[in-house]
Amino acid sequence: MKHLNSFSKEELIQIIQNNEKDIQKITSERNIYLQELLLLRYRQFAQKSEKLPKEEQLQAWLFNETETHSKEKDTDEERLNIIKVSSHKRRKRGRKPLPSNLPAEEIIHDLSEEEKICSCCNNQLKKIGEDKSEELEYIPAQLKIIRHIRYKYSCSCDENTSGVITPPAPVKLIPKSFSTPSLLAHVMVSKFCDALPFYRQEKIFKRFGIDLPRSTMCNWAVKIHEKTDSLLELMEEELKNENLLLIDETTVQVLKEPGKSAQSQSYMWAFVGGNKDSPVILYKYRERRTTHFLNEFLDNFRGVMLTDGYEAYDKIGQLKGITHAGCWAHVRRKFFEHYEIDPTDSEKPFLKIIQTLYGIEKEIRESFLSSDEILRKRQKESGPIVKDFFNRIIEKSKTIPPKSSLGKAIHYALNQKHKLLVFLENPQTPIDNNFAENIIRPFVVGRKNWLFSDTMKGAHASAAIYSIIQTAILNGLEPYWYLRYLFEKLPFAAHLEDLEKLLPNKVKQDELKKYFGLP
């Protein structure tokens, strides 16, 4: 090693400069690793809400000064149901009333005849009113056996050629099983709506003295999928007939898949589309997260496809007749995470700009505007804000390390730019894909309870039943009564018209009430 005295001045300066560059590089890498560690901690332990504090939400309107000053008097009092009192304001308190459609039993509490005599003047007391209070009584579920008895008839004459005559057996959705439409509906709703796994239901039935193994319930789910296959095909047709499709996906573990280990991940896709007044939700299970399945599924679709930033969607978005829209919620999430782990920038400018866009979208939802009105409002108010947002992040990207949390958020937004602008030109396109994410959530919640599917056939059955139940819920139906109605009617649906009348986005709640005599 050379002694310092042997270096020239120019060489020493160069050494110092190189060392400074190394220090800057190490410091930058250290900061990036620290941000990644903080981000992992944040995602695991922090609250998931991306809402700004109230005062910051108000400050966000500064990015749209014209709109802020043109607003009419604030209507918070109406929204919060505030009661005005002479000296102050307070929210209305008390529990919500119990549903009026429930059967009610009245118990009268009265004074005895002796107590109705005034102790002062011995006159009869007069009834001047009454006090009412309500309690909610729980009646445990009941099971009963329905025993079908078919009499047999025959003739003992020598000329009898017909043999024994018996009435036909009742038509059942699943022949040779002791299941009824009501039992099937309860079991399926318990798992696919209430996230109660079959093994827990098995224990519950044992408390009733009923031996109903989980294997039997799994077999019922597979049979239901087979019986509703034609119904699901009709749902898929309706899904693709409209010009807007929301897509999301999540992982699922299936133990017995050919060519894959039990620990490997498969995928459950969620599609939301159809007519806005009768939407359809469709879940599809696939072994891999590839574009091959999407290419097949979207072969005949023409319209706007709204997704997150997963790269596989980009290839599909380039297909003829498809416009690929991006999700502003994913952009917002990345900036939100940056500000949470790096709070040095207390102003949170980029997040506030995005929140301003969401404020405009909220006004659009609450105003019930026509398509033309939505388009004009977005182009007039949201358009300039979006342009300002991208100008700001482009300028900021020149001074921010690309691997930092802020750099990654900026890079993601710039990479999605052409897709994030689509909602400005398509009034029916939402600003984000949150609805599809919410649709996939019931599956994610259920997955935490039942963890995995045993076979591919079971995973396909789960996707089918989730599709039917979630579509029913989205269209305002109570899932138990709809499934019971479907399972009673489906064995008799001989024609296409019969199936169309049973679709979960076609049946009306009033129809179910009338059929079952519900209040």
C-alpha positions, 0 to 999 in steps of 0.5 A: 500500500502506498504511503499518503506522501507518495500520492500527488495532490490530484490523486488525493483529490480523486481518491476523496471524490471516489470515497464520497461517491461510495459513501453516497451510494452506501447511504442511498442503499441503506435508506432504501433498505430501511424504507423497505423494512419500514414498508414491510412493518407497515403492511403487517401492523399498520391500519389499512385505511388510506383516508387522510385526516379530516383537516388534510382532506379539507386542504386537498381542495386547495388544488382545485380552488375554483371548485372550492369557492363555488361550493354551496353551504356545507351540508354536514349537518344533514349527513351526520343527522345532527340535532340542533339544541339552543346552546350546542349541537349533538348527534342523535343517540340511541340504537336503530329500531328493530326490523318491522317485518319480524313477527312480534309477540306482545306481553301486557304488563298491567296493574292489579285491580287493587293497585288501580284505586287511588290511595288518596281519594279511592277513585278509579285510576285513569289510563293516560298512556303506555310505555313500550320497550322491545327485546329481540328473542332468538329461536334456535335453528330446527331440523325435521325429517321429511319422510316421503311415502309412496304406496305401491299398487298391484292386481292379483288377477291372472291378466295383470301385466303392469306389475306393481304400480307406484307414484313417481319419486319426487324430483331432487336436485341431488338424487339419492341423497337426504338433502333438501333445497333448504339444507343445501342452501343453508350449508352453501351460504354458511361456507361461501357467504359466512366463511364457515368451513365444512368441518365446523359445520360438521361439528355443529350438525353433530350437536343436533345428533346428525351425522353429516360428514364434511366429505358429503358436503364437499360432494354436494358442492361439486354436484351443485356446480354440475347442476348449475353449469348451464346457469353459469354459462348464461351469466358469463354471456351477460358478463361479456355483453356490456362494455365494461369489465372489472378484473382482479385475482387472488391466490388459492392453494389446491393440494391435488393438482397434476404436476404441482406440489401441494405448497404451490399457488393457484389463482382465483379470478374475479370478473364484474360486469353485465348491465349496471342495473343487473350486474354479474360476478363471475369467479374462475379458478385456474392453476396458473397466473398466465395470459392464456386463460385471459385470452380465451375468456376475453376472446369475444369481449369488446369494451373497457377492461379495468384492472390493477397494474399486473403486467399480464393485463397489459398484453390483454389490453392490447387486443383489438376492441379492448381499452385498458383502464388503470386503477387510481387506488393502486397509485394512491396506495403506493404514495400513501405507503411512502408517506407513512414510512417517510413522514418527513414530507408532512404536506403529502402533496401527491396524495392530496391531489389524488384525494381531490380526484376522489372528492369529485368522483364522490360528487358524481356518485351523489348527484346521479349525473347522466353519462354526458354530464359525468364526461363534462365534469371529469374533463372540466374539473378532473382533467386539469388536476390529472395533468398537474399531477403528472407534471409534478411527478415528472419533475420530482422524478428527476431528483428522487432515487428510483428505488426509493419508496417515493421513486417507486410510487412515481415510476408506477404512476408514470408507467400506468399513465395512459391507462389512468387517463381512460376514465376521463374519456369514458364516463362509465369507467370508474376511477379505480378497481376497488369494486372488483377488489371488494368482490374478491374479498369474500373469497379471501376472508373465507380462505383464512378459514378453510385455507385450501381446496383439496382437489381441482374439482372442489376449487371449480365448485367453489368458484361456481357457488361464489359466483351465484351467491355474490351475484345474488347479494349484489342484486339485492337478494338474500342469499339463503332464500335465493339458493333455496328458490334456485335449488327447488326450481332448477330440476324443472328448468327444461328450456333456456327460458326457464334457466334465464328466469332463475339467474341471480341477477334476474330474480327479484326479492319480491318474487322470493317473498311471494314464493316463500310467504315472507313478510 
